[in-house]
Amino acid sequence: MSATRRVLSRRALLRGAGGVALGLPFLDAMSRSASAASFPKRFIVFFTGLGTVKNAWAPRGNETSFALGEILDPLTSFKDRLLVLEGIDMESAHHGPGDPHQQGIGHALTGTELQVGDLFPYACNPNAKVGWGGGISLDQFLAKELGQTTKLGSLELGVQVQNANVSSRVSYLGPGQPVPPEDDPRVTFDRLFADLAADPESLARKRAHRRRVLDTVMGDYHALQSRLGSGDREKLHNHLGALAEIEKRLDATGTVGGSCAVPTLGDVPETYVNDNYPELARLQIDLLVMALACDLTRIASLQWASTQAGKVFTWLGQNETHHQLSHSGLNDATRAQHLINIGKWHAEQLAYLLDKLASVPEGAGTLLDNTLILWCTDIAVGQTHSRRDMPYVLAGGAGGALEMGRYLRYQGNFHNDLLVALCNAMDVDVTTFGNPDYCTGKLPGLGV
């Protein structure tokens, strides 16, 4: 209980409002004495669109002795927990259908061409159209491998993503299966904590009811199976597997350490009012951190708007949309500074996330020690829309799997190789990811 109070006093929960401690006594003891290696690894995608301003983003110095640039400067206090990666090409996103933004976000975690289709027009050519993403995304692949014992296999959060098109989906269960992020912190809260906040008797009744419904459905499906052809039986078999997975998760209550608590949400601002963006973002980050602390999920993503959104960063004194600014001339110093300020603001939000993770004790370390965060985007630079020399930042501890605190410059290595390396860092043994035509194996140089 003292560990929870210590976290609360450091405002680790929503607005410092407090909560009801859920850690069990033996878990508190574990949290005080266990090593960091005793705790599960977590993975977070931190996606911001429209690229960056490279000369203000790139660090100065060499691999181990470097200073962060203006955009990444808010992360300086966590420099020993960063891997800043330059010179990696999103090669796959220069192939297949789609405009640059569609390709960039659709390939960011899949490394696979978008589907040919007639669902979404290109921004630059309304007569040309494209379908959804063409493969499973890294987060969902890891969720299948690592998310079998938690209440949620993965958690997808958004900050005013709002749109439902290929330019606003970074996460995919498979080809043509986008996973929409949740923009509303109230819905996020209910999904995560409704069961944890319930009294044991009502929770038991709720679970028993769910199980009866599932048992009935399973019985009906089994009765139907004998009347179907082989193709339909296979589809039904897969569906039964999904239902069985739901049943298994009914008893997954989470709580790996003594810092798990049900936060108090408080008043939530309107979800799609432009100027509420910063407050909504902090709420989503706080909910994400507590979801990991309570072991309700181990895989998560946080998507900031959509790639072509009309987000105006009024709180930074701006009056043009981020997308408009990204198309400004390369010699327009005023608009370039606006873009730098946007990038720096996003870095501040990542620093806030890292600080929250670091405030949650786990054994001799913290939740940050056991978490790996990927900050990625759809294009390298807004004015060129190139998907080469992409700006990537890895953050956290990755459970000791990566040698952090470095600035690495590559020479056109494929970003699919980075996806392989991230799988390996999460203890998932693969040698390729996405389209193998754009994958040569694990990106070298990241591991300890």
C-alpha positions in Angstrom: 0.0 0.0 0.0 2.9 2.4 0.7 4.2 1.9 -2.8 0.8 3.0 -4.2 0.8 6.1 -1.9 4.3 7.0 -3.0 3.3 6.9 -6.7 0.2 8.9 -6.0 2.2 11.6 -4.2 4.3 12.0 -7.3 1.1 12.5 -9.4 1.5 9.2 -11.3 -2.2 8.9 -11.7 -4.8 11.0 -13.5 -4.4 14.6 -12.3 -3.1 13.3 -9.0 -6.7 12.5 -8.1 -5.9 9.3 -6.3 -7.4 5.8 -6.6 -8.2 2.6 -4.8 -5.1 0.4 -4.4 -5.4 -3.1 -5.8 -2.0 -4.6 -5.2 -2.1 -7.9 -3.2 0.2 -8.2 -0.2 2.5 -10.8 -1.9 2.7 -8.6 -5.0 3.8 -5.7 -2.8 6.5 -7.9 -1.4 7.5 -8.9 -4.9 7.6 -5.3 -6.0 10.0 -4.5 -3.2 12.4 -7.4 -3.7 12.1 -8.8 -7.2 14.6 -7.8 -9.9 13.5 -6.0 -13.0 14.0 -9.2 -15.0 11.1 -10.8 -13.0 8.6 -8.5 -14.7 7.1 -8.7 -18.2 8.2 -6.6 -21.0 5.9 -4.0 -22.5 5.8 -2.3 -25.9 4.4 1.0 -26.9 4.0 2.7 -30.3 4.1 6.5 -30.2 3.0 7.6 -33.7 3.0 11.3 -34.9 2.4 12.2 -38.5 3.9 14.5 -41.1 7.6 13.8 -40.4 10.0 16.3 -38.9 12.5 19.1 -39.6 15.7 17.0 -39.9 18.3 19.6 -39.1 16.5 20.5 -35.9 15.8 16.8 -35.1 19.2 15.3 -35.6 21.6 15.1 -32.6 25.1 16.5 -32.8 28.1 14.3 -31.9 28.9 10.6 -32.2 27.4 7.4 -31.1 28.0 7.7 -27.4 28.8 11.4 -27.0 26.0 13.5 -28.4 23.6 16.4 -27.7 20.0 16.2 -28.7 18.8 18.7 -31.3 16.1 21.4 -30.7 13.2 19.0 -31.3 14.4 16.2 -29.1 15.8 18.4 -26.4 12.8 17.8 -24.0 14.1 14.2 -23.8 17.5 15.2 -22.6 16.9 14.0 -19.0 16.2 10.5 -20.5 19.1 10.5 -23.0 20.6 7.4 -21.4 17.2 5.7 -22.1 17.2 6.6 -25.9 18.3 5.1 -29.1 18.2 7.8 -31.8 18.2 6.2 -35.3 19.0 8.0 -38.5 19.5 6.8 -42.1 16.9 4.1 -42.1 14.7 3.9 -45.3 11.1 2.9 -45.2 11.8 1.2 -48.5 8.5 -0.8 -48.7 6.6 2.5 -48.6 8.0 3.4 -52.0 6.2 0.5 -53.6 2.6 -0.4 -54.2 -0.5 1.8 -54.4 -1.3 4.9 -52.3 -0.2 8.4 -51.9 2.9 9.2 -49.7 0.9 9.7 -46.5 -1.2 6.6 -47.1 1.9 4.5 -47.8 3.8 6.0 -44.9 1.3 5.3 -42.2 0.1 2.0 -43.7 3.7 0.7 -44.0 5.0 2.1 -40.7 4.3 -1.0 -38.7 3.5 -3.5 -41.4 6.4 -3.2 -43.9 3.9 -4.4 -46.5 2.3 -2.8 -49.6 -1.2 -1.4 -49.2 -4.0 -3.3 -50.8 -5.1 -2.5 -54.3 -8.7 -1.1 -54.0 -11.2 1.6 -54.6 -11.9 2.7 -51.1 -9.8 5.8 -50.6 -8.7 8.5 -53.1 -5.2 9.7 -53.2 -4.9 13.2 -51.7 -3.0 14.4 -54.8 -5.0 12.5 -57.4 -8.7 11.8 -56.5 -9.0 9.6 -59.6 -6.6 7.1 -58.1 -7.7 5.0 -55.2 -6.3 2.5 -52.7 -7.5 0.0 -50.1 -6.4 -0.7 -46.5 -3.1 -1.8 -45.2 -1.8 -5.1 -46.6 -0.4 -6.9 -43.6 -0.3 -7.4 -39.8 1.3 -4.5 -37.9 4.2 -4.9 -35.4 2.0 -4.2 -32.4 -0.6 -6.7 -33.3 2.0 -9.3 -34.2 3.5 -8.8 -30.7 0.0 -8.9 -29.2 -0.6 -12.3 -30.7 2.7 -13.6 -29.3 2.7 -11.9 -25.9 -0.8 -10.8 -25.1 -2.4 -14.1 -24.3 -2.5 -13.8 -20.6 -3.7 -10.2 -20.1 -7.2 -8.8 -20.1 -6.5 -7.0 -23.4 -4.2 -8.4 -26.0 -3.4 -4.8 -27.0 -4.6 -1.2 -26.3 -5.0 1.3 -29.2 -5.4 4.9 -28.1 -5.8 8.0 -30.2 -5.7 11.7 -29.7 -8.4 13.2 -32.0 -7.6 10.7 -34.8 -11.3 10.9 -35.6 -11.2 9.9 -39.3 -11.8 6.3 -40.5 -9.6 5.9 -43.6 -6.2 4.5 -44.6 -4.5 7.8 -43.7 -5.6 7.4 -40.1 -4.8 3.7 -39.3 -1.4 2.6 -38.2 -2.4 -0.7 -36.5 -3.6 -3.8 -38.4 -4.7 -7.3 -37.4 -3.9 -8.5 -40.9 -4.5 -7.5 -44.5 -7.5 -5.2 -44.8 -8.1 -5.4 -41.0 -7.4 -2.0 -39.5 -7.7 -1.5 -35.7 -9.3 1.8 -34.8 -7.8 3.8 -32.0 -10.0 5.0 -29.2 -10.1 8.8 -28.9 -12.4 9.2 -25.9 -10.7 8.8 -22.5 -14.1 7.9 -20.9 -14.4 4.9 -23.1 -10.8 4.0 -22.5 -11.4 4.2 -18.7 -14.5 2.0 -18.8 -12.8 -0.6 -21.0 -9.8 -0.8 -18.7 -11.1 -0.3 -15.2 -14.8 -1.1 -15.0 -14.1 -4.6 -13.8 -11.4 -3.6 -11.4 -13.6 -0.9 -9.8 -16.5 -3.3 -9.2 -17.1 -5.1 -5.9 -16.1 -8.8 -5.9 -19.7 -10.1 -5.8 -21.0 -8.0 -8.7 -17.9 -8.8 -10.7 -18.3 -12.5 -10.2 -22.0 -12.2 -11.3 -20.9 -10.3 -14.4 -18.3 -12.9 -15.3 -20.7 -15.8 -14.8 -23.2 -14.1 -17.1 -20.6 -13.6 -19.8 -19.5 -17.2 -19.4 -23.0 -18.5 -19.8 -23.5 -16.4 -22.9 -20.2 -17.7 -24.4 -21.1 -21.3 -23.4 -24.4 -21.0 -25.2 -22.8 -19.5 -28.3 -20.1 -22.2 -28.3 -22.7 -24.9 -28.1 -24.6 -23.5 -31.0 -21.5 -23.3 -33.1 -20.5 -26.8 -32.4 -24.0 -28.0 -33.4 -23.7 -26.1 -36.7 -20.2 -27.4 -37.5 -21.4 -30.8 -38.8 -23.7 -29.1 -41.4 -21.0 -27.1 -43.1 -18.5 -27.7 -45.9 -14.8 -27.8 -45.3 -14.2 -24.1 -46.2 -16.9 -22.9 -43.8 -15.8 -25.3 -41.1 -12.3 -23.8 -41.2 -13.8 -20.3 -40.9 -15.9 -21.5 -38.0 -13.0 -23.2 -36.3 -11.1 -19.9 -36.4 -14.1 -18.1 -34.9 -14.4 -20.7 -32.2 -10.7 -20.1 -31.3 -11.4 -16.4 -31.0 -14.4 -17.1 -28.7 -12.2 -19.4 -26.6 -9.7 -16.7 -26.3 -12.4 -14.3 -25.0 -13.4 -16.9 -22.4 -9.9 -17.3 -21.2 -9.5 -13.5 -20.7 -12.6 -13.3 -18.5 -10.4 -14.3 -15.5 -7.4 -12.1 -16.5 -7.6 -9.4 -13.9 -4.1 -8.0 -14.1 -2.2 -6.6 -11.2 1.5 -7.6 -11.3 2.8 -5.1 -8.8 1.8 -3.0 -5.9 1.4 0.2 -7.9 -1.8 -0.8 -9.6 -4.8 1.4 -8.8 -8.1 2.4 -10.3 -7.6 6.1 -11.2 -10.3 8.8 -10.8 -11.0 10.2 -14.2 -12.7 13.4 -13.3 -14.2 15.8 -15.9 -13.1 14.9 -19.5 -13.1 17.7 -22.1 -15.0 17.3 -25.4 -13.2 14.8 -27.5 -13.0 16.6 -30.8 -12.6 20.3 -29.8 -9.2 21.3 -31.3 -8.0 23.2 -28.2 -8.7 20.2 -26.0 -5.9 18.3 -27.7 -3.2 18.7 -24.9 -5.6 17.8 -22.1 -7.0 14.8 -23.9 -3.4 13.6 -24.6 -2.3 13.7 -21.0 -5.4 11.7 -20.0 -4.7 9.0 -22.5 -1.1 8.8 -21.5 -2.1 8.5 -17.8 -4.6 5.7 -18.6 -2.0 3.9 -20.8 0.6 3.9 -18.0 -1.9 2.6 -15.4 -3.1 -0.1 -17.9 0.5 -1.3 -18.1 1.1 -1.0 -14.4 -2.0 -3.2 -13.7 -0.9 -5.7 -16.4 -4.2 -5.2 -18.2 -2.2 -5.2 -21.4 1.5 -5.3 -22.4 1.2 -3.9 -25.9 -0.2 -0.4 -26.7 -0.2 2.3 -29.3 -0.8 6.0 -29.0 -1.6 7.8 -32.3 -1.6 11.6 -32.5 -4.3 12.7 -35.0 -4.3 11.4 -38.6 -1.6 12.1 -41.1 -3.6 14.7 -43.0 -5.5 16.2 -40.1 -6.4 19.8 -39.8 -4.9 20.1 -36.3 -4.0 23.7 -35.4 -1.5 24.0 -32.5 -3.2 27.1 -31.0 -1.6 26.5 -27.6 1.8 27.1 -29.4 0.5 30.4 -30.9 -0.2 29.0 -34.3 -3.1 29.5 -36.7 -2.3 27.2 -39.6 -2.9 23.4 -39.6 0.0 21.1 -39.1 -0.6 19.7 -42.6 -0.5 23.1 -44.2 2.7 24.0 -42.4 4.3 20.7 -43.5 3.9 21.8 -47.2 5.5 25.2 -46.6 8.7 26.2 -48.6 12.0 24.9 -47.3 13.3 28.5 -47.0 10.3 29.7 -45.0 12.0 30.2 -41.6 8.8 31.2 -39.7 6.8 28.1 -40.8 9.9 25.9 -40.3 10.0 27.1 -36.7 6.4 26.3 -36.2 7.1 22.8 -37.4 10.0 22.6 -35.0 7.8 23.8 -32.2 5.3 21.1 -33.0 8.0 18.4 -33.0 9.3 19.7 -29.7 5.9 19.7 -28.2 5.5 16.0 -29.2 8.8 15.3 -27.6 7.6 16.9 -24.4 4.6 14.5 -24.5 7.0 11.5 -24.9 9.0 12.8 -22.0 5.8 13.0 -19.9 5.1 9.4 -20.8 8.6 8.3 -19.9 8.4 10.2 -16.6 5.1 8.4 -15.8 6.6 5.0 -16.6 9.7 5.8 -14.5 7.4 6.7 -11.5 6.0 3.2 -11.3 8.3 1.0 -9.2 8.9 -2.6 -10.3 11.2 -4.5 -8.1 14.6 -2.8 -7.9 13.7 -0.8 -11.0 10.7 0.9 -12.7 8.1 0.2 -15.3 10.2 2.2 -17.7 13.0 -0.4 -17.3 10.8 -3.1 -18.7 9.1 -1.1 -21.5 10.2 -0.4 -25.1 8.8 2.6 -26.9 9.0 3.2 -30.7 8.4 6.8 -31.8 7.7 6.7 -35.5 6.0 8.8 -38.3 4.7 8.4 -41.9 7.2 10.5 -43.9 10.7 11.8 -43.2 10.1 15.5 -44.2 6.8 17.1 -45.0 8.0 19.1 -48.0 9.5 16.2 -49.9 7.2 13.4 -48.6 10.1 11.0 -48.9 10.0 7.8 -46.8 13.8 7.5 -46.8 16.2 8.6 -43.9 13.3 8.3 -41.5 13.5 9.8 -38.0 13.2 7.0 -35.4 13.5 7.2 -31.6 13.5 4.1 -29.3 13.0 4.8 -25.6 12.8 2.9 -22.4 14.8 0.0 -21.1 13.5 -3.0 -23.1 14.2 -5.2 -20.1 17.9 -4.9 -20.9 17.7 -6.2 -24.5 19.0 -3.0 -26.1 22.0 -0.9 -25.4 20.4 2.5 -24.9 21.9 6.0 -24.7 23.2 6.0 -28.2 22.9 7.9 -31.5 23.2 5.5 -34.5 23.5 6.6 -38.2 22.7 3.9 -40.8 23.3 3.9 -44.5 19.9 3.2 -46.0 19.1 0.0 -44.1 15.5 -1.1 -44.5 12.9 -0.2 -41.8 11.6 -3.8 -42.0 14.9 -4.8 -40.4 14.1 -2.5 -37.6 10.8 -4.2 -37.1 12.6 -7.5 -36.9 15.0 -6.1 -34.3 12.1 -4.8 -32.2 10.5 -8.3 -32.2 13.7 -9.8 -31.1 14.1 -7.2 -28.3 10.7 -8.3 -27.1 11.9 -11.9 -27.1 10.0 -12.9 -30.2 12.4 -14.8 -32.4 11.8 -13.9 -36.1 14.2 -13.3 -38.9 11.9 -11.4 -41.2 8.9 -9.1 -41.0 6.5 -7.6 -43.6 7.3 -8.1 -47.2 10.6 -10.1 -47.3 11.6 -8.2 -50.5 12.4 -5.3 -48.2 13.9 -7.2 -45.3 17.4 -8.5 -44.9 17.2 -9.6 -41.3 17.7 -7.9 -37.9 18.9 -4.3 -38.0 22.4 -4.5 -36.6 23.9 -2.6 -33.7 20.9 -2.3 -31.3 21.5 -5.1 -28.9 23.7 -5.3 -25.9 
